[in-house]
Amino acid sequence: MPVFEGWFQNPDSTYTLSFGYISMNLEETLHIPLGPDNFIEPREFDGGQPTFFRQIHRSIRRPWNTFMITVPKDFGDKRVVWTIRDHGETYSTPGRITSRNYIVETPLAPARYLQGTASGYAPLMRFAASEPWAQGLTGTRWGPLTARVGEPLEIPVYVNAGETKYEEPESWLYWMLYSGPGDVTFSEEEVEITLTDKQGVGTTSATFSEPGEYVLLVQSIETLRNSFEYHCCWTNGWVAVTVTN
């Protein structure tokens, strides 16, 4: 089921709409390709949404804020609608910027999140030591990398705790398949990193079942994994991979 998570204004006065999804499937990951069963309207915003929808996971209840759509500064009261059809049912969610109740503050969270397990700061992330740090929902993109069917592709993720409130911070990475023609197996779907001087590296290997173009999504959150339940604060990373035989 598609979910509109919220919106925020960008420095150039455009707006970003954030979407995620709720899986009601306990046993299998669903593959719903782009097209009549998985589309966004207006069509100018179609094509960047996920095509794989994983079953309910033991660590997080659902994937939050998995992709963003930027709309112009004069978007007004118009809507961006994501629709998914599966097993004869149609699910749609409208994204709009007309309600302040849906404002997402990123990468820093308001004071109400600075309690319990959530620190209120999204980790900084990058995929190479030479790359600039990225932070927050809009995150960073890497690739395309190249791989062969059945051969593991090692992918490192560099994490920086930034302005954390914790003296000995940790970071948790969660990997998932975002889109592609086949399945992906991760050597470690969840990676916990103990940071030294607020920095560390977490590595997983991805093995692909079929050739084609894939996108993987990794989300990094500070400290305890159940901070996801606070809807704050993490950083997204999308990795494009071209797989051949």
C-alpha positions in Angstrom: 0.0 0.0 0.0 1.6 3.3 -1.0 2.0 6.0 1.7 2.5 9.7 1.5 5.0 10.5 4.3 5.1 14.3 4.0 6.8 17.2 2.4 9.5 19.9 2.9 10.6 23.0 1.1 14.0 23.2 -0.6 16.4 26.1 -0.5 15.5 27.0 -4.1 11.8 27.3 -3.0 10.8 24.1 -4.8 9.2 21.3 -2.7 10.0 17.7 -2.1 7.3 15.1 -1.5 8.3 11.9 0.3 6.6 8.5 -0.2 7.0 5.0 1.3 4.8 2.0 1.5 3.2 -0.5 3.9 3.4 -4.2 3.0 0.5 -6.3 4.1 2.3 -9.5 2.9 3.8 -11.7 5.6 5.5 -14.2 3.4 6.8 -12.9 0.1 8.2 -9.9 -1.7 6.0 -8.6 -4.4 7.3 -7.5 -7.8 5.0 -4.9 -9.4 6.7 -3.4 -12.5 6.2 0.2 -13.7 3.1 0.4 -15.8 -0.6 0.0 -15.4 -0.2 -1.6 -12.0 2.4 0.8 -10.6 2.3 4.4 -11.8 2.4 8.0 -10.6 0.3 10.9 -11.9 0.9 13.5 -13.3 3.0 11.3 -15.6 5.9 13.7 -15.6 6.7 12.4 -12.1 6.3 8.7 -13.0 9.2 6.2 -13.2 11.2 6.6 -10.0 9.1 4.6 -7.6 10.1 1.2 -6.3 9.0 -2.0 -8.1 9.8 -4.4 -5.2 7.7 -4.4 -2.1 9.1 -6.6 0.7 7.2 -8.5 3.2 6.8 -7.3 6.8 10.3 -7.3 8.3 11.3 -8.3 11.8 13.2 -5.1 12.5 11.1 -2.4 10.9 7.4 -2.4 10.4 7.6 -0.9 7.0 10.0 0.9 4.6 9.7 4.7 5.3 10.5 7.5 2.9 11.9 5.3 0.1 11.7 7.9 -2.6 11.3 11.6 -3.2 9.6 13.7 -5.9 10.5 17.4 -6.4 7.7 19.7 -7.5 8.0 23.4 -8.6 7.6 26.3 -6.2 4.2 27.2 -7.8 2.8 23.7 -7.3 0.0 25.1 -5.1 -2.9 22.8 -4.2 -2.1 20.3 -7.0 -1.5 16.6 -6.2 1.0 13.8 -7.0 -0.8 10.5 -6.8 0.9 7.1 -6.6 -1.2 4.1 -7.5 -0.5 0.4 -7.0 -2.7 -2.5 -8.2 -2.3 -6.0 -6.9 -4.6 -9.1 -6.8 -7.6 -7.1 -8.0 -7.2 -4.3 -5.5 -6.2 -0.7 -6.2 -4.4 1.4 -3.6 -3.6 5.1 -4.1 -2.1 7.9 -2.0 -2.1 11.6 -2.9 1.0 13.8 -2.1 0.4 17.5 -1.6 1.9 20.5 0.1 -1.3 22.0 1.5 -1.1 20.7 5.0 1.5 21.8 7.6 0.8 18.6 9.5 2.7 16.7 6.9 5.9 18.8 7.0 9.0 16.6 7.3 11.9 18.4 9.0 15.1 17.0 7.4 17.9 16.3 8.2 17.4 17.6 11.7 14.3 16.8 13.8 12.3 19.0 16.1 12.9 18.8 19.8 10.0 16.3 20.3 12.2 13.6 18.7 15.1 14.2 21.0 13.9 11.7 23.5 14.0 8.0 24.0 16.1 6.2 21.3 16.1 8.8 18.6 18.8 11.4 18.7 17.3 13.7 16.2 20.1 13.7 13.7 20.4 11.8 10.4 23.8 10.2 9.9 26.0 11.4 7.1 26.5 8.8 4.3 28.7 8.2 1.2 29.8 5.2 -0.8 33.4 6.2 -1.4 36.0 8.0 0.8 36.5 10.6 -2.0 32.9 11.5 -2.3 31.1 14.3 -0.4 28.9 13.4 2.6 25.1 13.3 2.1 22.5 13.6 4.8 18.7 13.2 5.2 15.9 11.8 3.1 17.2 13.1 -0.3 20.4 11.2 0.5 22.9 10.2 -2.1 23.1 8.1 -5.3 26.0 5.9 -6.5 26.8 4.0 -9.6 26.1 2.4 -11.9 28.3 -0.4 -10.6 28.8 -3.6 -12.6 28.2 -7.2 -11.5 27.7 -10.7 -12.9 24.8 -13.0 -12.2 25.5 -15.2 -9.2 28.7 -13.4 -8.3 28.7 -11.3 -5.0 29.2 -7.5 -5.4 30.7 -5.9 -2.3 29.4 -2.5 -1.5 30.9 -0.4 1.3 28.9 2.4 3.1 30.8 5.1 4.9 28.9 6.6 7.9 29.6 9.8 10.0 27.5 10.4 13.1 27.8 14.2 12.6 26.3 16.2 15.5 25.2 13.2 17.5 24.4 13.6 21.2 25.9 10.2 22.0 29.4 9.8 23.2 29.9 6.3 21.7 27.5 6.4 18.7 26.6 3.4 16.6 24.9 3.2 13.2 22.6 0.7 11.7 22.3 0.0 7.9 19.3 -1.7 6.4 19.5 -2.9 2.7 16.6 -3.7 0.4 15.9 -4.3 -3.3 14.3 -1.2 -4.8 13.8 -2.2 -8.4 15.1 -4.6 -11.0 14.2 -7.6 -13.1 15.2 -10.3 -10.6 16.0 -11.1 -7.0 18.9 -9.9 -4.9 20.4 -11.7 -1.9 22.4 -9.7 0.6 25.2 -11.3 2.7 24.0 -9.0 5.4 20.7 -7.2 5.1 21.3 -5.5 8.4 24.7 -4.1 9.3 25.5 -2.6 12.7 28.5 -0.3 12.8 30.5 0.8 15.9 31.9 4.2 15.0 35.4 5.4 15.9 35.7 9.2 16.2 32.1 9.2 14.9 33.0 7.5 11.7 32.8 3.9 10.4 32.3 1.6 7.4 29.7 -1.1 6.9 29.9 -3.6 4.1 27.5 -6.0 2.5 27.6 -8.1 -0.7 24.7 -8.3 -3.1 24.2 -11.3 -5.4 21.8 -11.0 -8.4 19.7 -13.7 -9.9 19.2 -12.3 -13.4 20.9 -9.8 -15.7 19.5 -6.3 -16.1 19.4 -2.9 -14.4 18.9 -2.8 -10.6 18.6 -0.2 -7.9 19.3 -1.0 -4.3 18.3 1.1 -1.3 20.2 1.4 1.9 19.0 3.4 4.9 21.3 4.5 7.7 20.0 5.4 11.1 21.9 6.3 14.3 22.0 4.0 17.3 19.1 1.7 18.0 17.1 0.3 15.0 13.8 1.0 16.7 14.4 4.7 16.2 12.6 4.0 12.9 9.4 4.0 14.9 10.0 7.7 15.7 9.8 8.5 12.0 13.2 10.2 12.4 16.1 10.5 11.4 17.9 8.6 8.7 19.7 9.0 5.4 18.9 7.2 2.2 21.4 5.9 -0.3 20.4 4.5 -3.8 22.9 2.3 -5.6 22.4 1.5 -9.4 23.9 -1.8 -10.6 24.2 -3.1 -14.1 24.2 -7.0 -14.0 25.4 -9.2 -16.9 25.7 -12.9 -17.4 
